[in-house]
Amino acid sequence: MIKVYGIKNCDSVKKALSFFKKHNLEYELHDFKTDPVSCDRVSFWLKEIDIKTLFNSRSTTYRNLRLKAMNLDEAAQQEWLCKENLLIKRPVVEFNKKIIVGFNEENFKGVFL
């Protein structure tokens, strides 16, 4: 089963879900707003991918929280990901023990088709 983490109104998440529907691939959506991810899940992802890949320093949430001025190290970034899921780049897709962050159609074709 493909697990997709993100928020329903995110353009990248919409593109990923559209890709899965178009190719008749079963998926399960975990919406950060209604079903926040735990620190354990964030730590699990960070065993497979780099924090720079997961931490969205270009998000509105990042700007609103004024995190740039805090000059966060990786440990602090991980703490923020745990308490503020909207700082996570979207979508995060779990499939066959792989973690894929963001939507790239060519990458998705290579992994899922």
N, CA, C and O atoms as a GROMACS GRO file, in nm:
protein
  452
    1MET      N    1   0.084  -0.119   0.000
    1MET     CA    2   0.000   0.000   0.000
    1MET      C    3   0.088   0.125   0.000
    1MET      O    4   0.186   0.133   0.074
    2ILE      N    5   0.051   0.219  -0.082
    2ILE     CA    6   0.121   0.347  -0.090
    2ILE      C    7   0.062   0.438   0.017
    2ILE      O    8  -0.059   0.458   0.022
    3LYS      N    9   0.147   0.493   0.102
    3LYS     CA   10   0.102   0.587   0.205
    3LYS      C   11   0.151   0.726   0.167
    3LYS      O   12   0.270   0.747   0.144
    4VAL      N   13   0.057   0.818   0.160
    4VAL     CA   14   0.088   0.956   0.122
    4VAL      C   15   0.061   1.046   0.242
    4VAL      O   16  -0.048   1.043   0.301
    5TYR      N   17   0.162   1.126   0.278
    5TYR     CA   18   0.149   1.219   0.389
    5TYR      C   19   0.154   1.360   0.333
    5TYR      O   20   0.241   1.393   0.252
    6GLY      N   21   0.060   1.444   0.376
    6GLY     CA   22   0.056   1.581   0.328
    6GLY      C   23  -0.073   1.647   0.370
    6GLY      O   24  -0.135   1.609   0.470
    7ILE      N   25  -0.114   1.747   0.294
    7ILE     CA   26  -0.244   1.812   0.318
    7ILE      C   27  -0.320   1.816   0.185
    7ILE      O   28  -0.262   1.832   0.078
    8LYS      N   29  -0.452   1.800   0.195
    8LYS     CA   30  -0.536   1.785   0.077
    8LYS      C   31  -0.528   1.902  -0.020
    8LYS      O   32  -0.539   1.882  -0.141
    9ASN      N   33  -0.509   2.023   0.030
    9ASN     CA   34  -0.513   2.140  -0.058
    9ASN      C   35  -0.376   2.180  -0.112
    9ASN      O   36  -0.364   2.284  -0.176
   10CYS      N   37  -0.272   2.100  -0.087
   10CYS     CA   38  -0.138   2.128  -0.138
   10CYS      C   39  -0.130   2.083  -0.285
   10CYS      O   40  -0.168   1.971  -0.318
   11ASP      N   41  -0.080   2.172  -0.370
   11ASP     CA   42  -0.071   2.140  -0.513
   11ASP      C   43   0.012   2.015  -0.541
   11ASP      O   44  -0.025   1.933  -0.625
   12SER      N   45   0.126   2.000  -0.472
   12SER     CA   46   0.211   1.883  -0.493
   12SER      C   47   0.142   1.754  -0.450
   12SER      O   48   0.156   1.651  -0.516
   13VAL      N   49   0.068   1.761  -0.342
   13VAL     CA   50  -0.007   1.644  -0.295
   13VAL      C   51  -0.117   1.611  -0.396
   13VAL      O   52  -0.139   1.495  -0.429
   14LYS      N   53  -0.186   1.714  -0.444
   14LYS     CA   54  -0.291   1.692  -0.545
   14LYS      C   55  -0.234   1.624  -0.670
   14LYS      O   56  -0.296   1.533  -0.725
   15LYS      N   57  -0.116   1.668  -0.713
   15LYS     CA   58  -0.053   1.608  -0.831
   15LYS      C   59  -0.018   1.461  -0.806
   15LYS      O   60  -0.038   1.376  -0.893
   16ALA      N   61   0.034   1.432  -0.687
   16ALA     CA   62   0.069   1.293  -0.653
   16ALA      C   63  -0.057   1.206  -0.650
   16ALA      O   64  -0.057   1.097  -0.706
   17LEU      N   65  -0.162   1.254  -0.585
   17LEU     CA   66  -0.286   1.176  -0.577
   17LEU      C   67  -0.347   1.156  -0.716
   17LEU      O   68  -0.400   1.049  -0.746
   18SER      N   69  -0.340   1.258  -0.798
   18SER     CA   70  -0.389   1.248  -0.936
   18SER      C   71  -0.310   1.142  -1.014
   18SER      O   72  -0.368   1.064  -1.089
   19PHE      N   73  -0.178   1.140  -0.994
   19PHE     CA   74  -0.093   1.040  -1.059
   19PHE      C   75  -0.137   0.900  -1.018
   19PHE      O   76  -0.151   0.811  -1.102
   20PHE      N   77  -0.158   0.879  -0.888
   20PHE     CA   78  -0.198   0.746  -0.840
   20PHE      C   79  -0.335   0.706  -0.895
   20PHE      O   80  -0.355   0.591  -0.934
   21LYS      N   81  -0.429   0.800  -0.898
   21LYS     CA   82  -0.562   0.771  -0.951
   21LYS      C   83  -0.554   0.737  -1.100
   21LYS      O   84  -0.614   0.640  -1.146
   22LYS      N   85  -0.478   0.818  -1.175
   22LYS     CA   86  -0.464   0.798  -1.319
   22LYS      C   87  -0.409   0.660  -1.352
   22LYS      O   88  -0.448   0.600  -1.452
   23HIS      N   89  -0.320   0.609  -1.268
   23HIS     CA   90  -0.256   0.480  -1.292
   23HIS      C   91  -0.317   0.368  -1.208
   23HIS      O   92  -0.259   0.260  -1.194
   24ASN      N   93  -0.436   0.395  -1.153
   24ASN     CA   94  -0.509   0.295  -1.075
   24ASN      C   95  -0.425   0.232  -0.964
   24ASN      O   96  -0.428   0.110  -0.943
   25LEU      N   97  -0.350   0.315  -0.893
   25LEU     CA   98  -0.268   0.269  -0.782
   25LEU      C   99  -0.339   0.302  -0.650
   25LEU      O  100  -0.381   0.416  -0.628
   26GLU      N  101  -0.352   0.202  -0.565
   26GLU     CA  102  -0.417   0.223  -0.437
   26GLU      C  103  -0.326   0.300  -0.344
   26GLU      O  104  -0.206   0.272  -0.335
   27TYR      N  105  -0.382   0.396  -0.275
   27TYR     CA  106  -0.304   0.476  -0.181
   27TYR      C  107  -0.391   0.512  -0.060
   27TYR      O  108  -0.513   0.499  -0.062
   28GLU      N  109  -0.324   0.556   0.043
   28GLU     CA  110  -0.390   0.601   0.164
   28GLU      C  111  -0.331   0.738   0.198
   28GLU      O  112  -0.209   0.753   0.206
   29LEU      N  113  -0.417   0.837   0.216
   29LEU     CA  114  -0.372   0.972   0.248
   29LEU      C  115  -0.379   0.998   0.398
   29LEU      O  116  -0.481   0.973   0.461
   30HIS      N  117  -0.269   1.046   0.453
   30HIS     CA  118  -0.264   1.091   0.592
   30HIS      C  119  -0.250   1.242   0.588
   30HIS      O  120  -0.144   1.295   0.555
   31ASP      N  121  -0.358   1.311   0.623
   31ASP     CA  122  -0.360   1.457   0.619
   31ASP      C  123  -0.302   1.512   0.749
   31ASP      O  124  -0.350   1.484   0.858
   32PHE      N  125  -0.195   1.593   0.735
   32PHE     CA  126  -0.129   1.651   0.852
   32PHE      C  127  -0.225   1.732   0.939
   32PHE      O  128  -0.209   1.739   1.061
   33LYS      N  129  -0.324   1.793   0.876
   33LYS     CA  130  -0.416   1.879   0.952
   33LYS      C  131  -0.512   1.800   1.039
   33LYS      O  132  -0.550   1.845   1.147
   34THR      N  133  -0.553   1.683   0.992
   34THR     CA  134  -0.649   1.602   1.069
   34THR      C  135  -0.583   1.485   1.141
   34THR      O  136  -0.640   1.431   1.236
   35ASP      N  137  -0.465   1.447   1.096
   35ASP     CA  138  -0.396   1.331   1.152
   35ASP      C  139  -0.246   1.360   1.156
   35ASP      O  140  -0.170   1.306   1.075
   36PRO      N  141  -0.202   1.444   1.252
   36PRO     CA  142  -0.060   1.482   1.257
   36PRO      C  143   0.032   1.360   1.272
   36PRO      O  144  -0.004   1.260   1.334
   37VAL      N  145   0.151   1.371   1.212
   37VAL     CA  146   0.248   1.262   1.226
   37VAL      C  147   0.327   1.280   1.356
   37VAL      O  148   0.348   1.392   1.403
   38SER      N  149   0.370   1.171   1.409
   38SER     CA  150   0.443   1.172   1.536
   38SER      C  151   0.592   1.195   1.514
   38SER      O  152   0.642   1.188   1.402
   39CYS      N  153   0.660   1.222   1.622
   39CYS     CA  154   0.807   1.236   1.617
   39CYS      C  155   0.870   1.104   1.574
   39CYS      O  156   0.974   1.103   1.507
   40ASP      N  157   0.809   0.993   1.612
   40ASP     CA  158   0.861   0.862   1.572
   40ASP      C  159   0.859   0.848   1.419
   40ASP      O  160   0.954   0.796   1.360
   41ARG      N  161   0.753   0.894   1.356
   41ARG     CA  162   0.742   0.885   1.210
   41ARG      C  163   0.846   0.977   1.145
   41ARG      O  164   0.911   0.937   1.048
   42VAL      N  165   0.861   1.099   1.197
   42VAL     CA  166   0.962   1.192   1.144
   42VAL      C  167   1.101   1.130   1.158
   42VAL      O  168   1.181   1.136   1.064
   43SER      N  169   1.130   1.071   1.273
   43SER     CA  170   1.261   1.007   1.295
   43SER      C  171   1.281   0.891   1.199
   43SER      O  172   1.391   0.872   1.147
   44PHE      N  173   1.176   0.814   1.174
   44PHE     CA  174   1.182   0.704   1.079
   44PHE      C  175   1.220   0.755   0.940
   44PHE      O  176   1.306   0.699   0.874
   45TRP      N  177   1.153   0.863   0.896
   45TRP     CA  178   1.184   0.920   0.766
   45TRP      C  179   1.328   0.967   0.759
   45TRP      O  180   1.396   0.947   0.658
   46LEU      N  181   1.376   1.029   0.868
   46LEU     CA  182   1.510   1.086   0.868
   46LEU      C  183   1.620   0.980   0.871
   46LEU      O  184   1.737   1.012   0.852
   47LYS      N  185   1.584   0.855   0.895
   47LYS     CA  186   1.682   0.746   0.883
   47LYS      C  187   1.707   0.716   0.736
   47LYS      O  188   1.812   0.662   0.700
   48GLU      N  189   1.610   0.750   0.652
   48GLU     CA  190   1.617   0.718   0.508
   48GLU      C  191   1.654   0.839   0.421
   48GLU      O  192   1.714   0.823   0.315
   49ILE      N  193   1.618   0.958   0.467
   49ILE     CA  194   1.641   1.079   0.386
   49ILE      C  195   1.705   1.187   0.471
   49ILE      O  196   1.700   1.184   0.593
   50ASP      N  197   1.766   1.281   0.404
   50ASP     CA  198   1.835   1.392   0.468
   50ASP      C  199   1.734   1.496   0.518
   50ASP      O  200   1.629   1.515   0.456
   51ILE      N  201   1.766   1.562   0.627
   51ILE     CA  202   1.675   1.663   0.682
   51ILE      C  203   1.652   1.778   0.584
   51ILE      O  204   1.545   1.839   0.582
   52LYS      N  205   1.752   1.808   0.502
   52LYS     CA  206   1.737   1.916   0.403
   52LYS      C  207   1.628   1.881   0.301
   52LYS      O  208   1.564   1.970   0.246
   53THR      N  209   1.609   1.754   0.277
   53THR     CA  210   1.505   1.708   0.186
   53THR      C  211   1.367   1.720   0.251
   53THR      O  212   1.269   1.750   0.183
   54LEU      N  213   1.359   1.697   0.381
   54LEU     CA  214   1.231   1.691   0.450
   54LEU      C  215   1.184   1.826   0.504
   54LEU      O  216   1.064   1.853   0.509
   55PHE      N  217   1.277   1.910   0.545
   55PHE     CA  218   1.244   2.038   0.609
   55PHE      C  219   1.218   2.144   0.504
   55PHE      O  220   1.306   2.174   0.422
   56ASN      N  221   1.098   2.201   0.505
   56ASN     CA  222   1.060   2.298   0.402
   56ASN      C  223   1.087   2.441   0.449
   56ASN      O  224   1.003   2.503   0.515
   57SER      N  225   1.202   2.491   0.415
   57SER     CA  226   1.240   2.627   0.455
   57SER      C  227   1.183   2.732   0.360
   57SER      O  228   1.211   2.851   0.374
   58ARG      N  229   1.103   2.689   0.264
   58ARG     CA  230   1.040   2.784   0.171
   58ARG      C  231   0.890   2.798   0.198
   58ARG      O  232   0.819   2.866   0.124
   59SER      N  233   0.842   2.733   0.304
   59SER     CA  234   0.698   2.733   0.331
   59SER      C  235   0.651   2.862   0.400
   59SER      O  236   0.730   2.936   0.460
   60THR      N  237   0.522   2.886   0.388
   60THR     CA  238   0.460   2.998   0.457
   60THR      C  239   0.476   2.982   0.608
   60THR      O  240   0.500   3.079   0.679
   61THR      N  241   0.462   2.860   0.656
   61THR     CA  242   0.475   2.833   0.798
   61THR      C  243   0.614   2.872   0.847
   61THR      O  244   0.628   2.933   0.953
   62TYR      N  245   0.716   2.837   0.771
   62TYR     CA  246   0.854   2.872   0.805
   62TYR      C  247   0.870   3.024   0.817
   62TYR      O  248   0.930   3.074   0.911
   63ARG      N  249   0.815   3.095   0.721
   63ARG     CA  250   0.824   3.242   0.723
   63ARG      C  251   0.744   3.300   0.839
   63ARG      O  252   0.792   3.390   0.909
   64ASN      N  253   0.623   3.250   0.860
   64ASN     CA  254   0.538   3.303   0.967
   64ASN      C  255   0.597   3.280   1.105
   64ASN      O  256   0.580   3.363   1.195
   65LEU      N  257   0.665   3.170   1.122
   65LEU     CA  258   0.728   3.140   1.252
   65LEU      C  259   0.864   3.210   1.267
   65LEU      O  260   0.925   3.205   1.374
   66ARG      N  261   0.909   3.274   1.160
   66ARG     CA  262   1.037   3.346   1.159
   66ARG      C  263   1.154   3.255   1.200
   66ARG      O  264   1.241   3.293   1.279
   67LEU      N  265   1.154   3.136   1.144
   67LEU     CA  266   1.256   3.037   1.180
   67LEU      C  267   1.392   3.068   1.119
   67LEU      O  268   1.495   3.025   1.171
   68LYS      N  269   1.394   3.142   1.010
   68LYS     CA  270   1.522   3.176   0.948
   68LYS      C  271   1.611   3.252   1.046
   68LYS      O  272   1.731   3.229   1.052
   69ALA      N  273   1.552   3.342   1.121
   69ALA     CA  274   1.627   3.423   1.218
   69ALA      C  275   1.686   3.337   1.330
   69ALA      O  276   1.782   3.378   1.396
   70MET      N  277   1.627   3.220   1.353
   70MET     CA  278   1.676   3.131   1.460
   70MET      C  279   1.798   3.050   1.418
   70MET      O  280   1.865   2.993   1.504
   71ASN      N  281   1.826   3.045   1.288
   71ASN     CA  282   1.943   2.972   1.238
   71ASN      C  283   1.949   2.831   1.297
   71ASN      O  284   2.046   2.795   1.365
   72LEU      N  285   1.846   2.753   1.272
   72LEU     CA  286   1.829   2.621   1.333
   72LEU      C  287   1.933   2.520   1.285
   72LEU      O  288   1.964   2.512   1.166
   73ASP      N  289   1.986   2.442   1.380
   73ASP     CA  290   2.070   2.328   1.341
   73ASP      C  291   1.977   2.210   1.310
   73ASP      O  292   1.855   2.222   1.325
   74GLU      N  293   2.034   2.098   1.268
   74GLU     CA  294   1.950   1.984   1.227
   74GLU      C  295   1.864   1.930   1.340
   74GLU      O  296   1.750   1.890   1.316
   75ALA      N  297   1.917   1.927   1.462
   75ALA     CA  298   1.839   1.877   1.576
   75ALA      C  299   1.718   1.967   1.600
   75ALA      O  300   1.607   1.919   1.625
   76ALA      N  301   1.739   2.096   1.593
   76ALA     CA  302   1.628   2.191   1.613
   76ALA      C  303   1.527   2.181   1.499
   76ALA      O  304   1.407   2.191   1.522
   77GLN      N  305   1.575   2.162   1.378
   77GLN     CA  306   1.484   2.145   1.265
   77GLN      C  307   1.397   2.022   1.287
   77GLN      O  308   1.276   2.025   1.262
   78GLN      N  309   1.457   1.914   1.334
   78GLN     CA  310   1.379   1.792   1.360
   78GLN      C  311   1.274   1.818   1.467
   78GLN      O  312   1.160   1.772   1.454
   79GLU      N  313   1.309   1.889   1.572
   79GLU     CA  314   1.211   1.923   1.677
   79GLU      C  315   1.093   2.001   1.618
   79GLU      O  316   0.978   1.974   1.651
   80TRP      N  317   1.123   2.097   1.531
   80TRP     CA  318   1.018   2.177   1.469
   80TRP      C  319   0.931   2.091   1.378
   80TRP      O  320   0.810   2.111   1.374
   81LEU      N  321   0.989   1.997   1.306
   81LEU     CA  322   0.910   1.907   1.221
   81LEU      C  323   0.810   1.828   1.305
   81LEU      O  324   0.698   1.804   1.262
   82CYS      N  325   0.852   1.789   1.424
   82CYS     CA  326   0.765   1.712   1.513
   82CYS      C  327   0.648   1.795   1.563
   82CYS      O  328   0.535   1.745   1.570
   83LYS      N  329   0.674   1.919   1.598
   83LYS     CA  330   0.566   1.999   1.657
   83LYS      C  331   0.486   2.079   1.554
   83LYS      O  332   0.375   2.124   1.582
   84GLU      N  333   0.542   2.097   1.435
   84GLU     CA  334   0.473   2.173   1.330
   84GLU      C  335   0.485   2.099   1.197
   84GLU      O  336   0.574   2.126   1.117
   85ASN      N  337   0.393   2.004   1.175
   85ASN     CA  338   0.397   1.919   1.056
   85ASN      C  339   0.393   1.996   0.925
   85ASN      O  340   0.438   1.944   0.823
   86LEU      N  341   0.342   2.117   0.925
   86LEU     CA  342   0.334   2.193   0.800
   86LEU      C  343   0.471   2.240   0.753
   86LEU      O  344   0.482   2.300   0.646
   87LEU      N  345   0.575   2.215   0.831
   87LEU     CA  346   0.713   2.242   0.788
   87LEU      C  347   0.770   2.127   0.706
   87LEU      O  348   0.881   2.137   0.652
   88ILE      N  349   0.696   2.017   0.697
   88ILE     CA  350   0.742   1.900   0.622
   88ILE      C  351   0.712   1.922   0.474
   88ILE      O  352   0.599   1.957   0.438
   89LYS      N  353   0.812   1.902   0.388
   89LYS     CA  354   0.789   1.911   0.243
   89LYS      C  355   0.689   1.804   0.205
   89LYS      O  356   0.686   1.695   0.261
   90ARG      N  357   0.606   1.839   0.107
   90ARG     CA  358   0.497   1.751   0.072
   90ARG      C  359   0.501   1.718  -0.077
   90ARG      O  360   0.553   1.792  -0.160
   91PRO      N  361   0.443   1.602  -0.107
   91PRO     CA  362   0.403   1.495  -0.017
   91PRO      C  363   0.524   1.412   0.028
   91PRO      O  364   0.631   1.415  -0.034
   92VAL      N  365   0.504   1.338   0.135
   92VAL     CA  366   0.598   1.234   0.174
   92VAL      C  367   0.526   1.103   0.141
   92VAL      O  368   0.415   1.078   0.188
   93VAL      N  369   0.591   1.020   0.061
   93VAL     CA  370   0.528   0.895   0.017
   93VAL      C  371   0.612   0.778   0.066
   93VAL      O  372   0.733   0.774   0.043
   94GLU      N  373   0.546   0.685   0.132
   94GLU     CA  374   0.611   0.561   0.176
   94GLU      C  375   0.564   0.449   0.085
   94GLU      O  376   0.444   0.429   0.065
   95PHE      N  377   0.660   0.376   0.029
   95PHE     CA  378   0.626   0.264  -0.059
   95PHE      C  379   0.744   0.168  -0.065
   95PHE      O  380   0.856   0.209  -0.095
   96ASN      N  381   0.718   0.041  -0.037
   96ASN     CA  382   0.823  -0.062  -0.044
   96ASN      C  383   0.951  -0.021   0.028
   96ASN      O  384   1.060  -0.034  -0.027
   97LYS      N  385   0.936   0.028   0.149
   97LYS     CA  386   1.049   0.069   0.233
   97LYS      C  387   1.127   0.187   0.177
   97LYS      O  388   1.240   0.213   0.218
   98LYS      N  389   1.067   0.259   0.082
   98LYS     CA  390   1.128   0.380   0.027
   98LYS      C  391   1.051   0.500   0.077
   98LYS      O  392   0.931   0.493   0.104
   99ILE      N  393   1.122   0.612   0.090
   99ILE     CA  394   1.061   0.739   0.126
   99ILE      C  395   1.087   0.835   0.010
   99ILE      O  396   1.202   0.858  -0.029
  100ILE      N  397   0.980   0.890  -0.046
  100ILE     CA  398   0.991   0.984  -0.156
  100ILE      C  399   0.930   1.116  -0.109
  100ILE      O  400   0.818   1.118  -0.058
  101VAL      N  401   1.004   1.225  -0.127
  101VAL     CA  402   0.955   1.356  -0.083
  101VAL      C  403   0.937   1.445  -0.205
  101VAL      O  404   1.027   1.458  -0.288
  102GLY      N  405   0.820   1.508  -0.214
  102GLY     CA  406   0.790   1.596  -0.325
  102GLY      C  407   0.734   1.517  -0.442
  102GLY      O  408   0.739   1.394  -0.444
  103PHE      N  409   0.679   1.589  -0.538
  103PHE     CA  410   0.624   1.523  -0.656
  103PHE      C  411   0.709   1.555  -0.778
  103PHE      O  412   0.732   1.671  -0.811
  104ASN      N  413   0.753   1.450  -0.844
  104ASN     CA  414   0.822   1.460  -0.971
  104ASN      C  415   0.768   1.345  -1.055
  104ASN      O  416   0.792   1.228  -1.023
  105GLU      N  417   0.697   1.377  -1.162
  105GLU     CA  418   0.628   1.274  -1.240
  105GLU      C  419   0.722   1.166  -1.293
  105GLU      O  420   0.689   1.048  -1.287
  106GLU      N  421   0.837   1.205  -1.343
  106GLU     CA  422   0.932   1.106  -1.396
  106GLU      C  423   0.982   1.013  -1.285
  106GLU      O  424   0.993   0.892  -1.304
  107ASN      N  425   1.010   1.071  -1.171
  107ASN     CA  426   1.054   0.991  -1.056
  107ASN      C  427   0.943   0.894  -1.014
  107ASN      O  428   0.969   0.777  -0.986
  108PHE      N  429   0.819   0.944  -1.009
  108PHE     CA  430   0.706   0.860  -0.972
  108PHE      C  431   0.688   0.746  -1.072
  108PHE      O  432   0.661   0.632  -1.032
  109LYS      N  433   0.702   0.776  -1.203
  109LYS     CA  434   0.690   0.670  -1.303
  109LYS      C  435   0.793   0.561  -1.281
  109LYS      O  436   0.762   0.442  -1.292
  110GLY      N  437   0.916   0.601  -1.249
  110GLY     CA  438   1.023   0.505  -1.225
  110GLY      C  439   0.999   0.418  -1.103
  110GLY      O  440   1.036   0.300  -1.102
  111VAL      N  441   0.938   0.475  -1.003
  111VAL     CA  442   0.916   0.401  -0.877
  111VAL      C  443   0.786   0.318  -0.881
  111VAL      O  444   0.786   0.203  -0.838
  112PHE      N  445   0.679   0.375  -0.933
  112PHE     CA  446   0.548   0.314  -0.919
  112PHE      C  447   0.496   0.238  -1.041
  112PHE      O  448   0.402   0.159  -1.029
  113LEU      N  449   0.556   0.261  -1.158
  113LEU     CA  450   0.502   0.194  -1.279
  113LEU      C  451   0.596   0.085  -1.329
  113LEU      O  452   0.566   0.019  -1.428
   0.00000   0.00000   0.00000
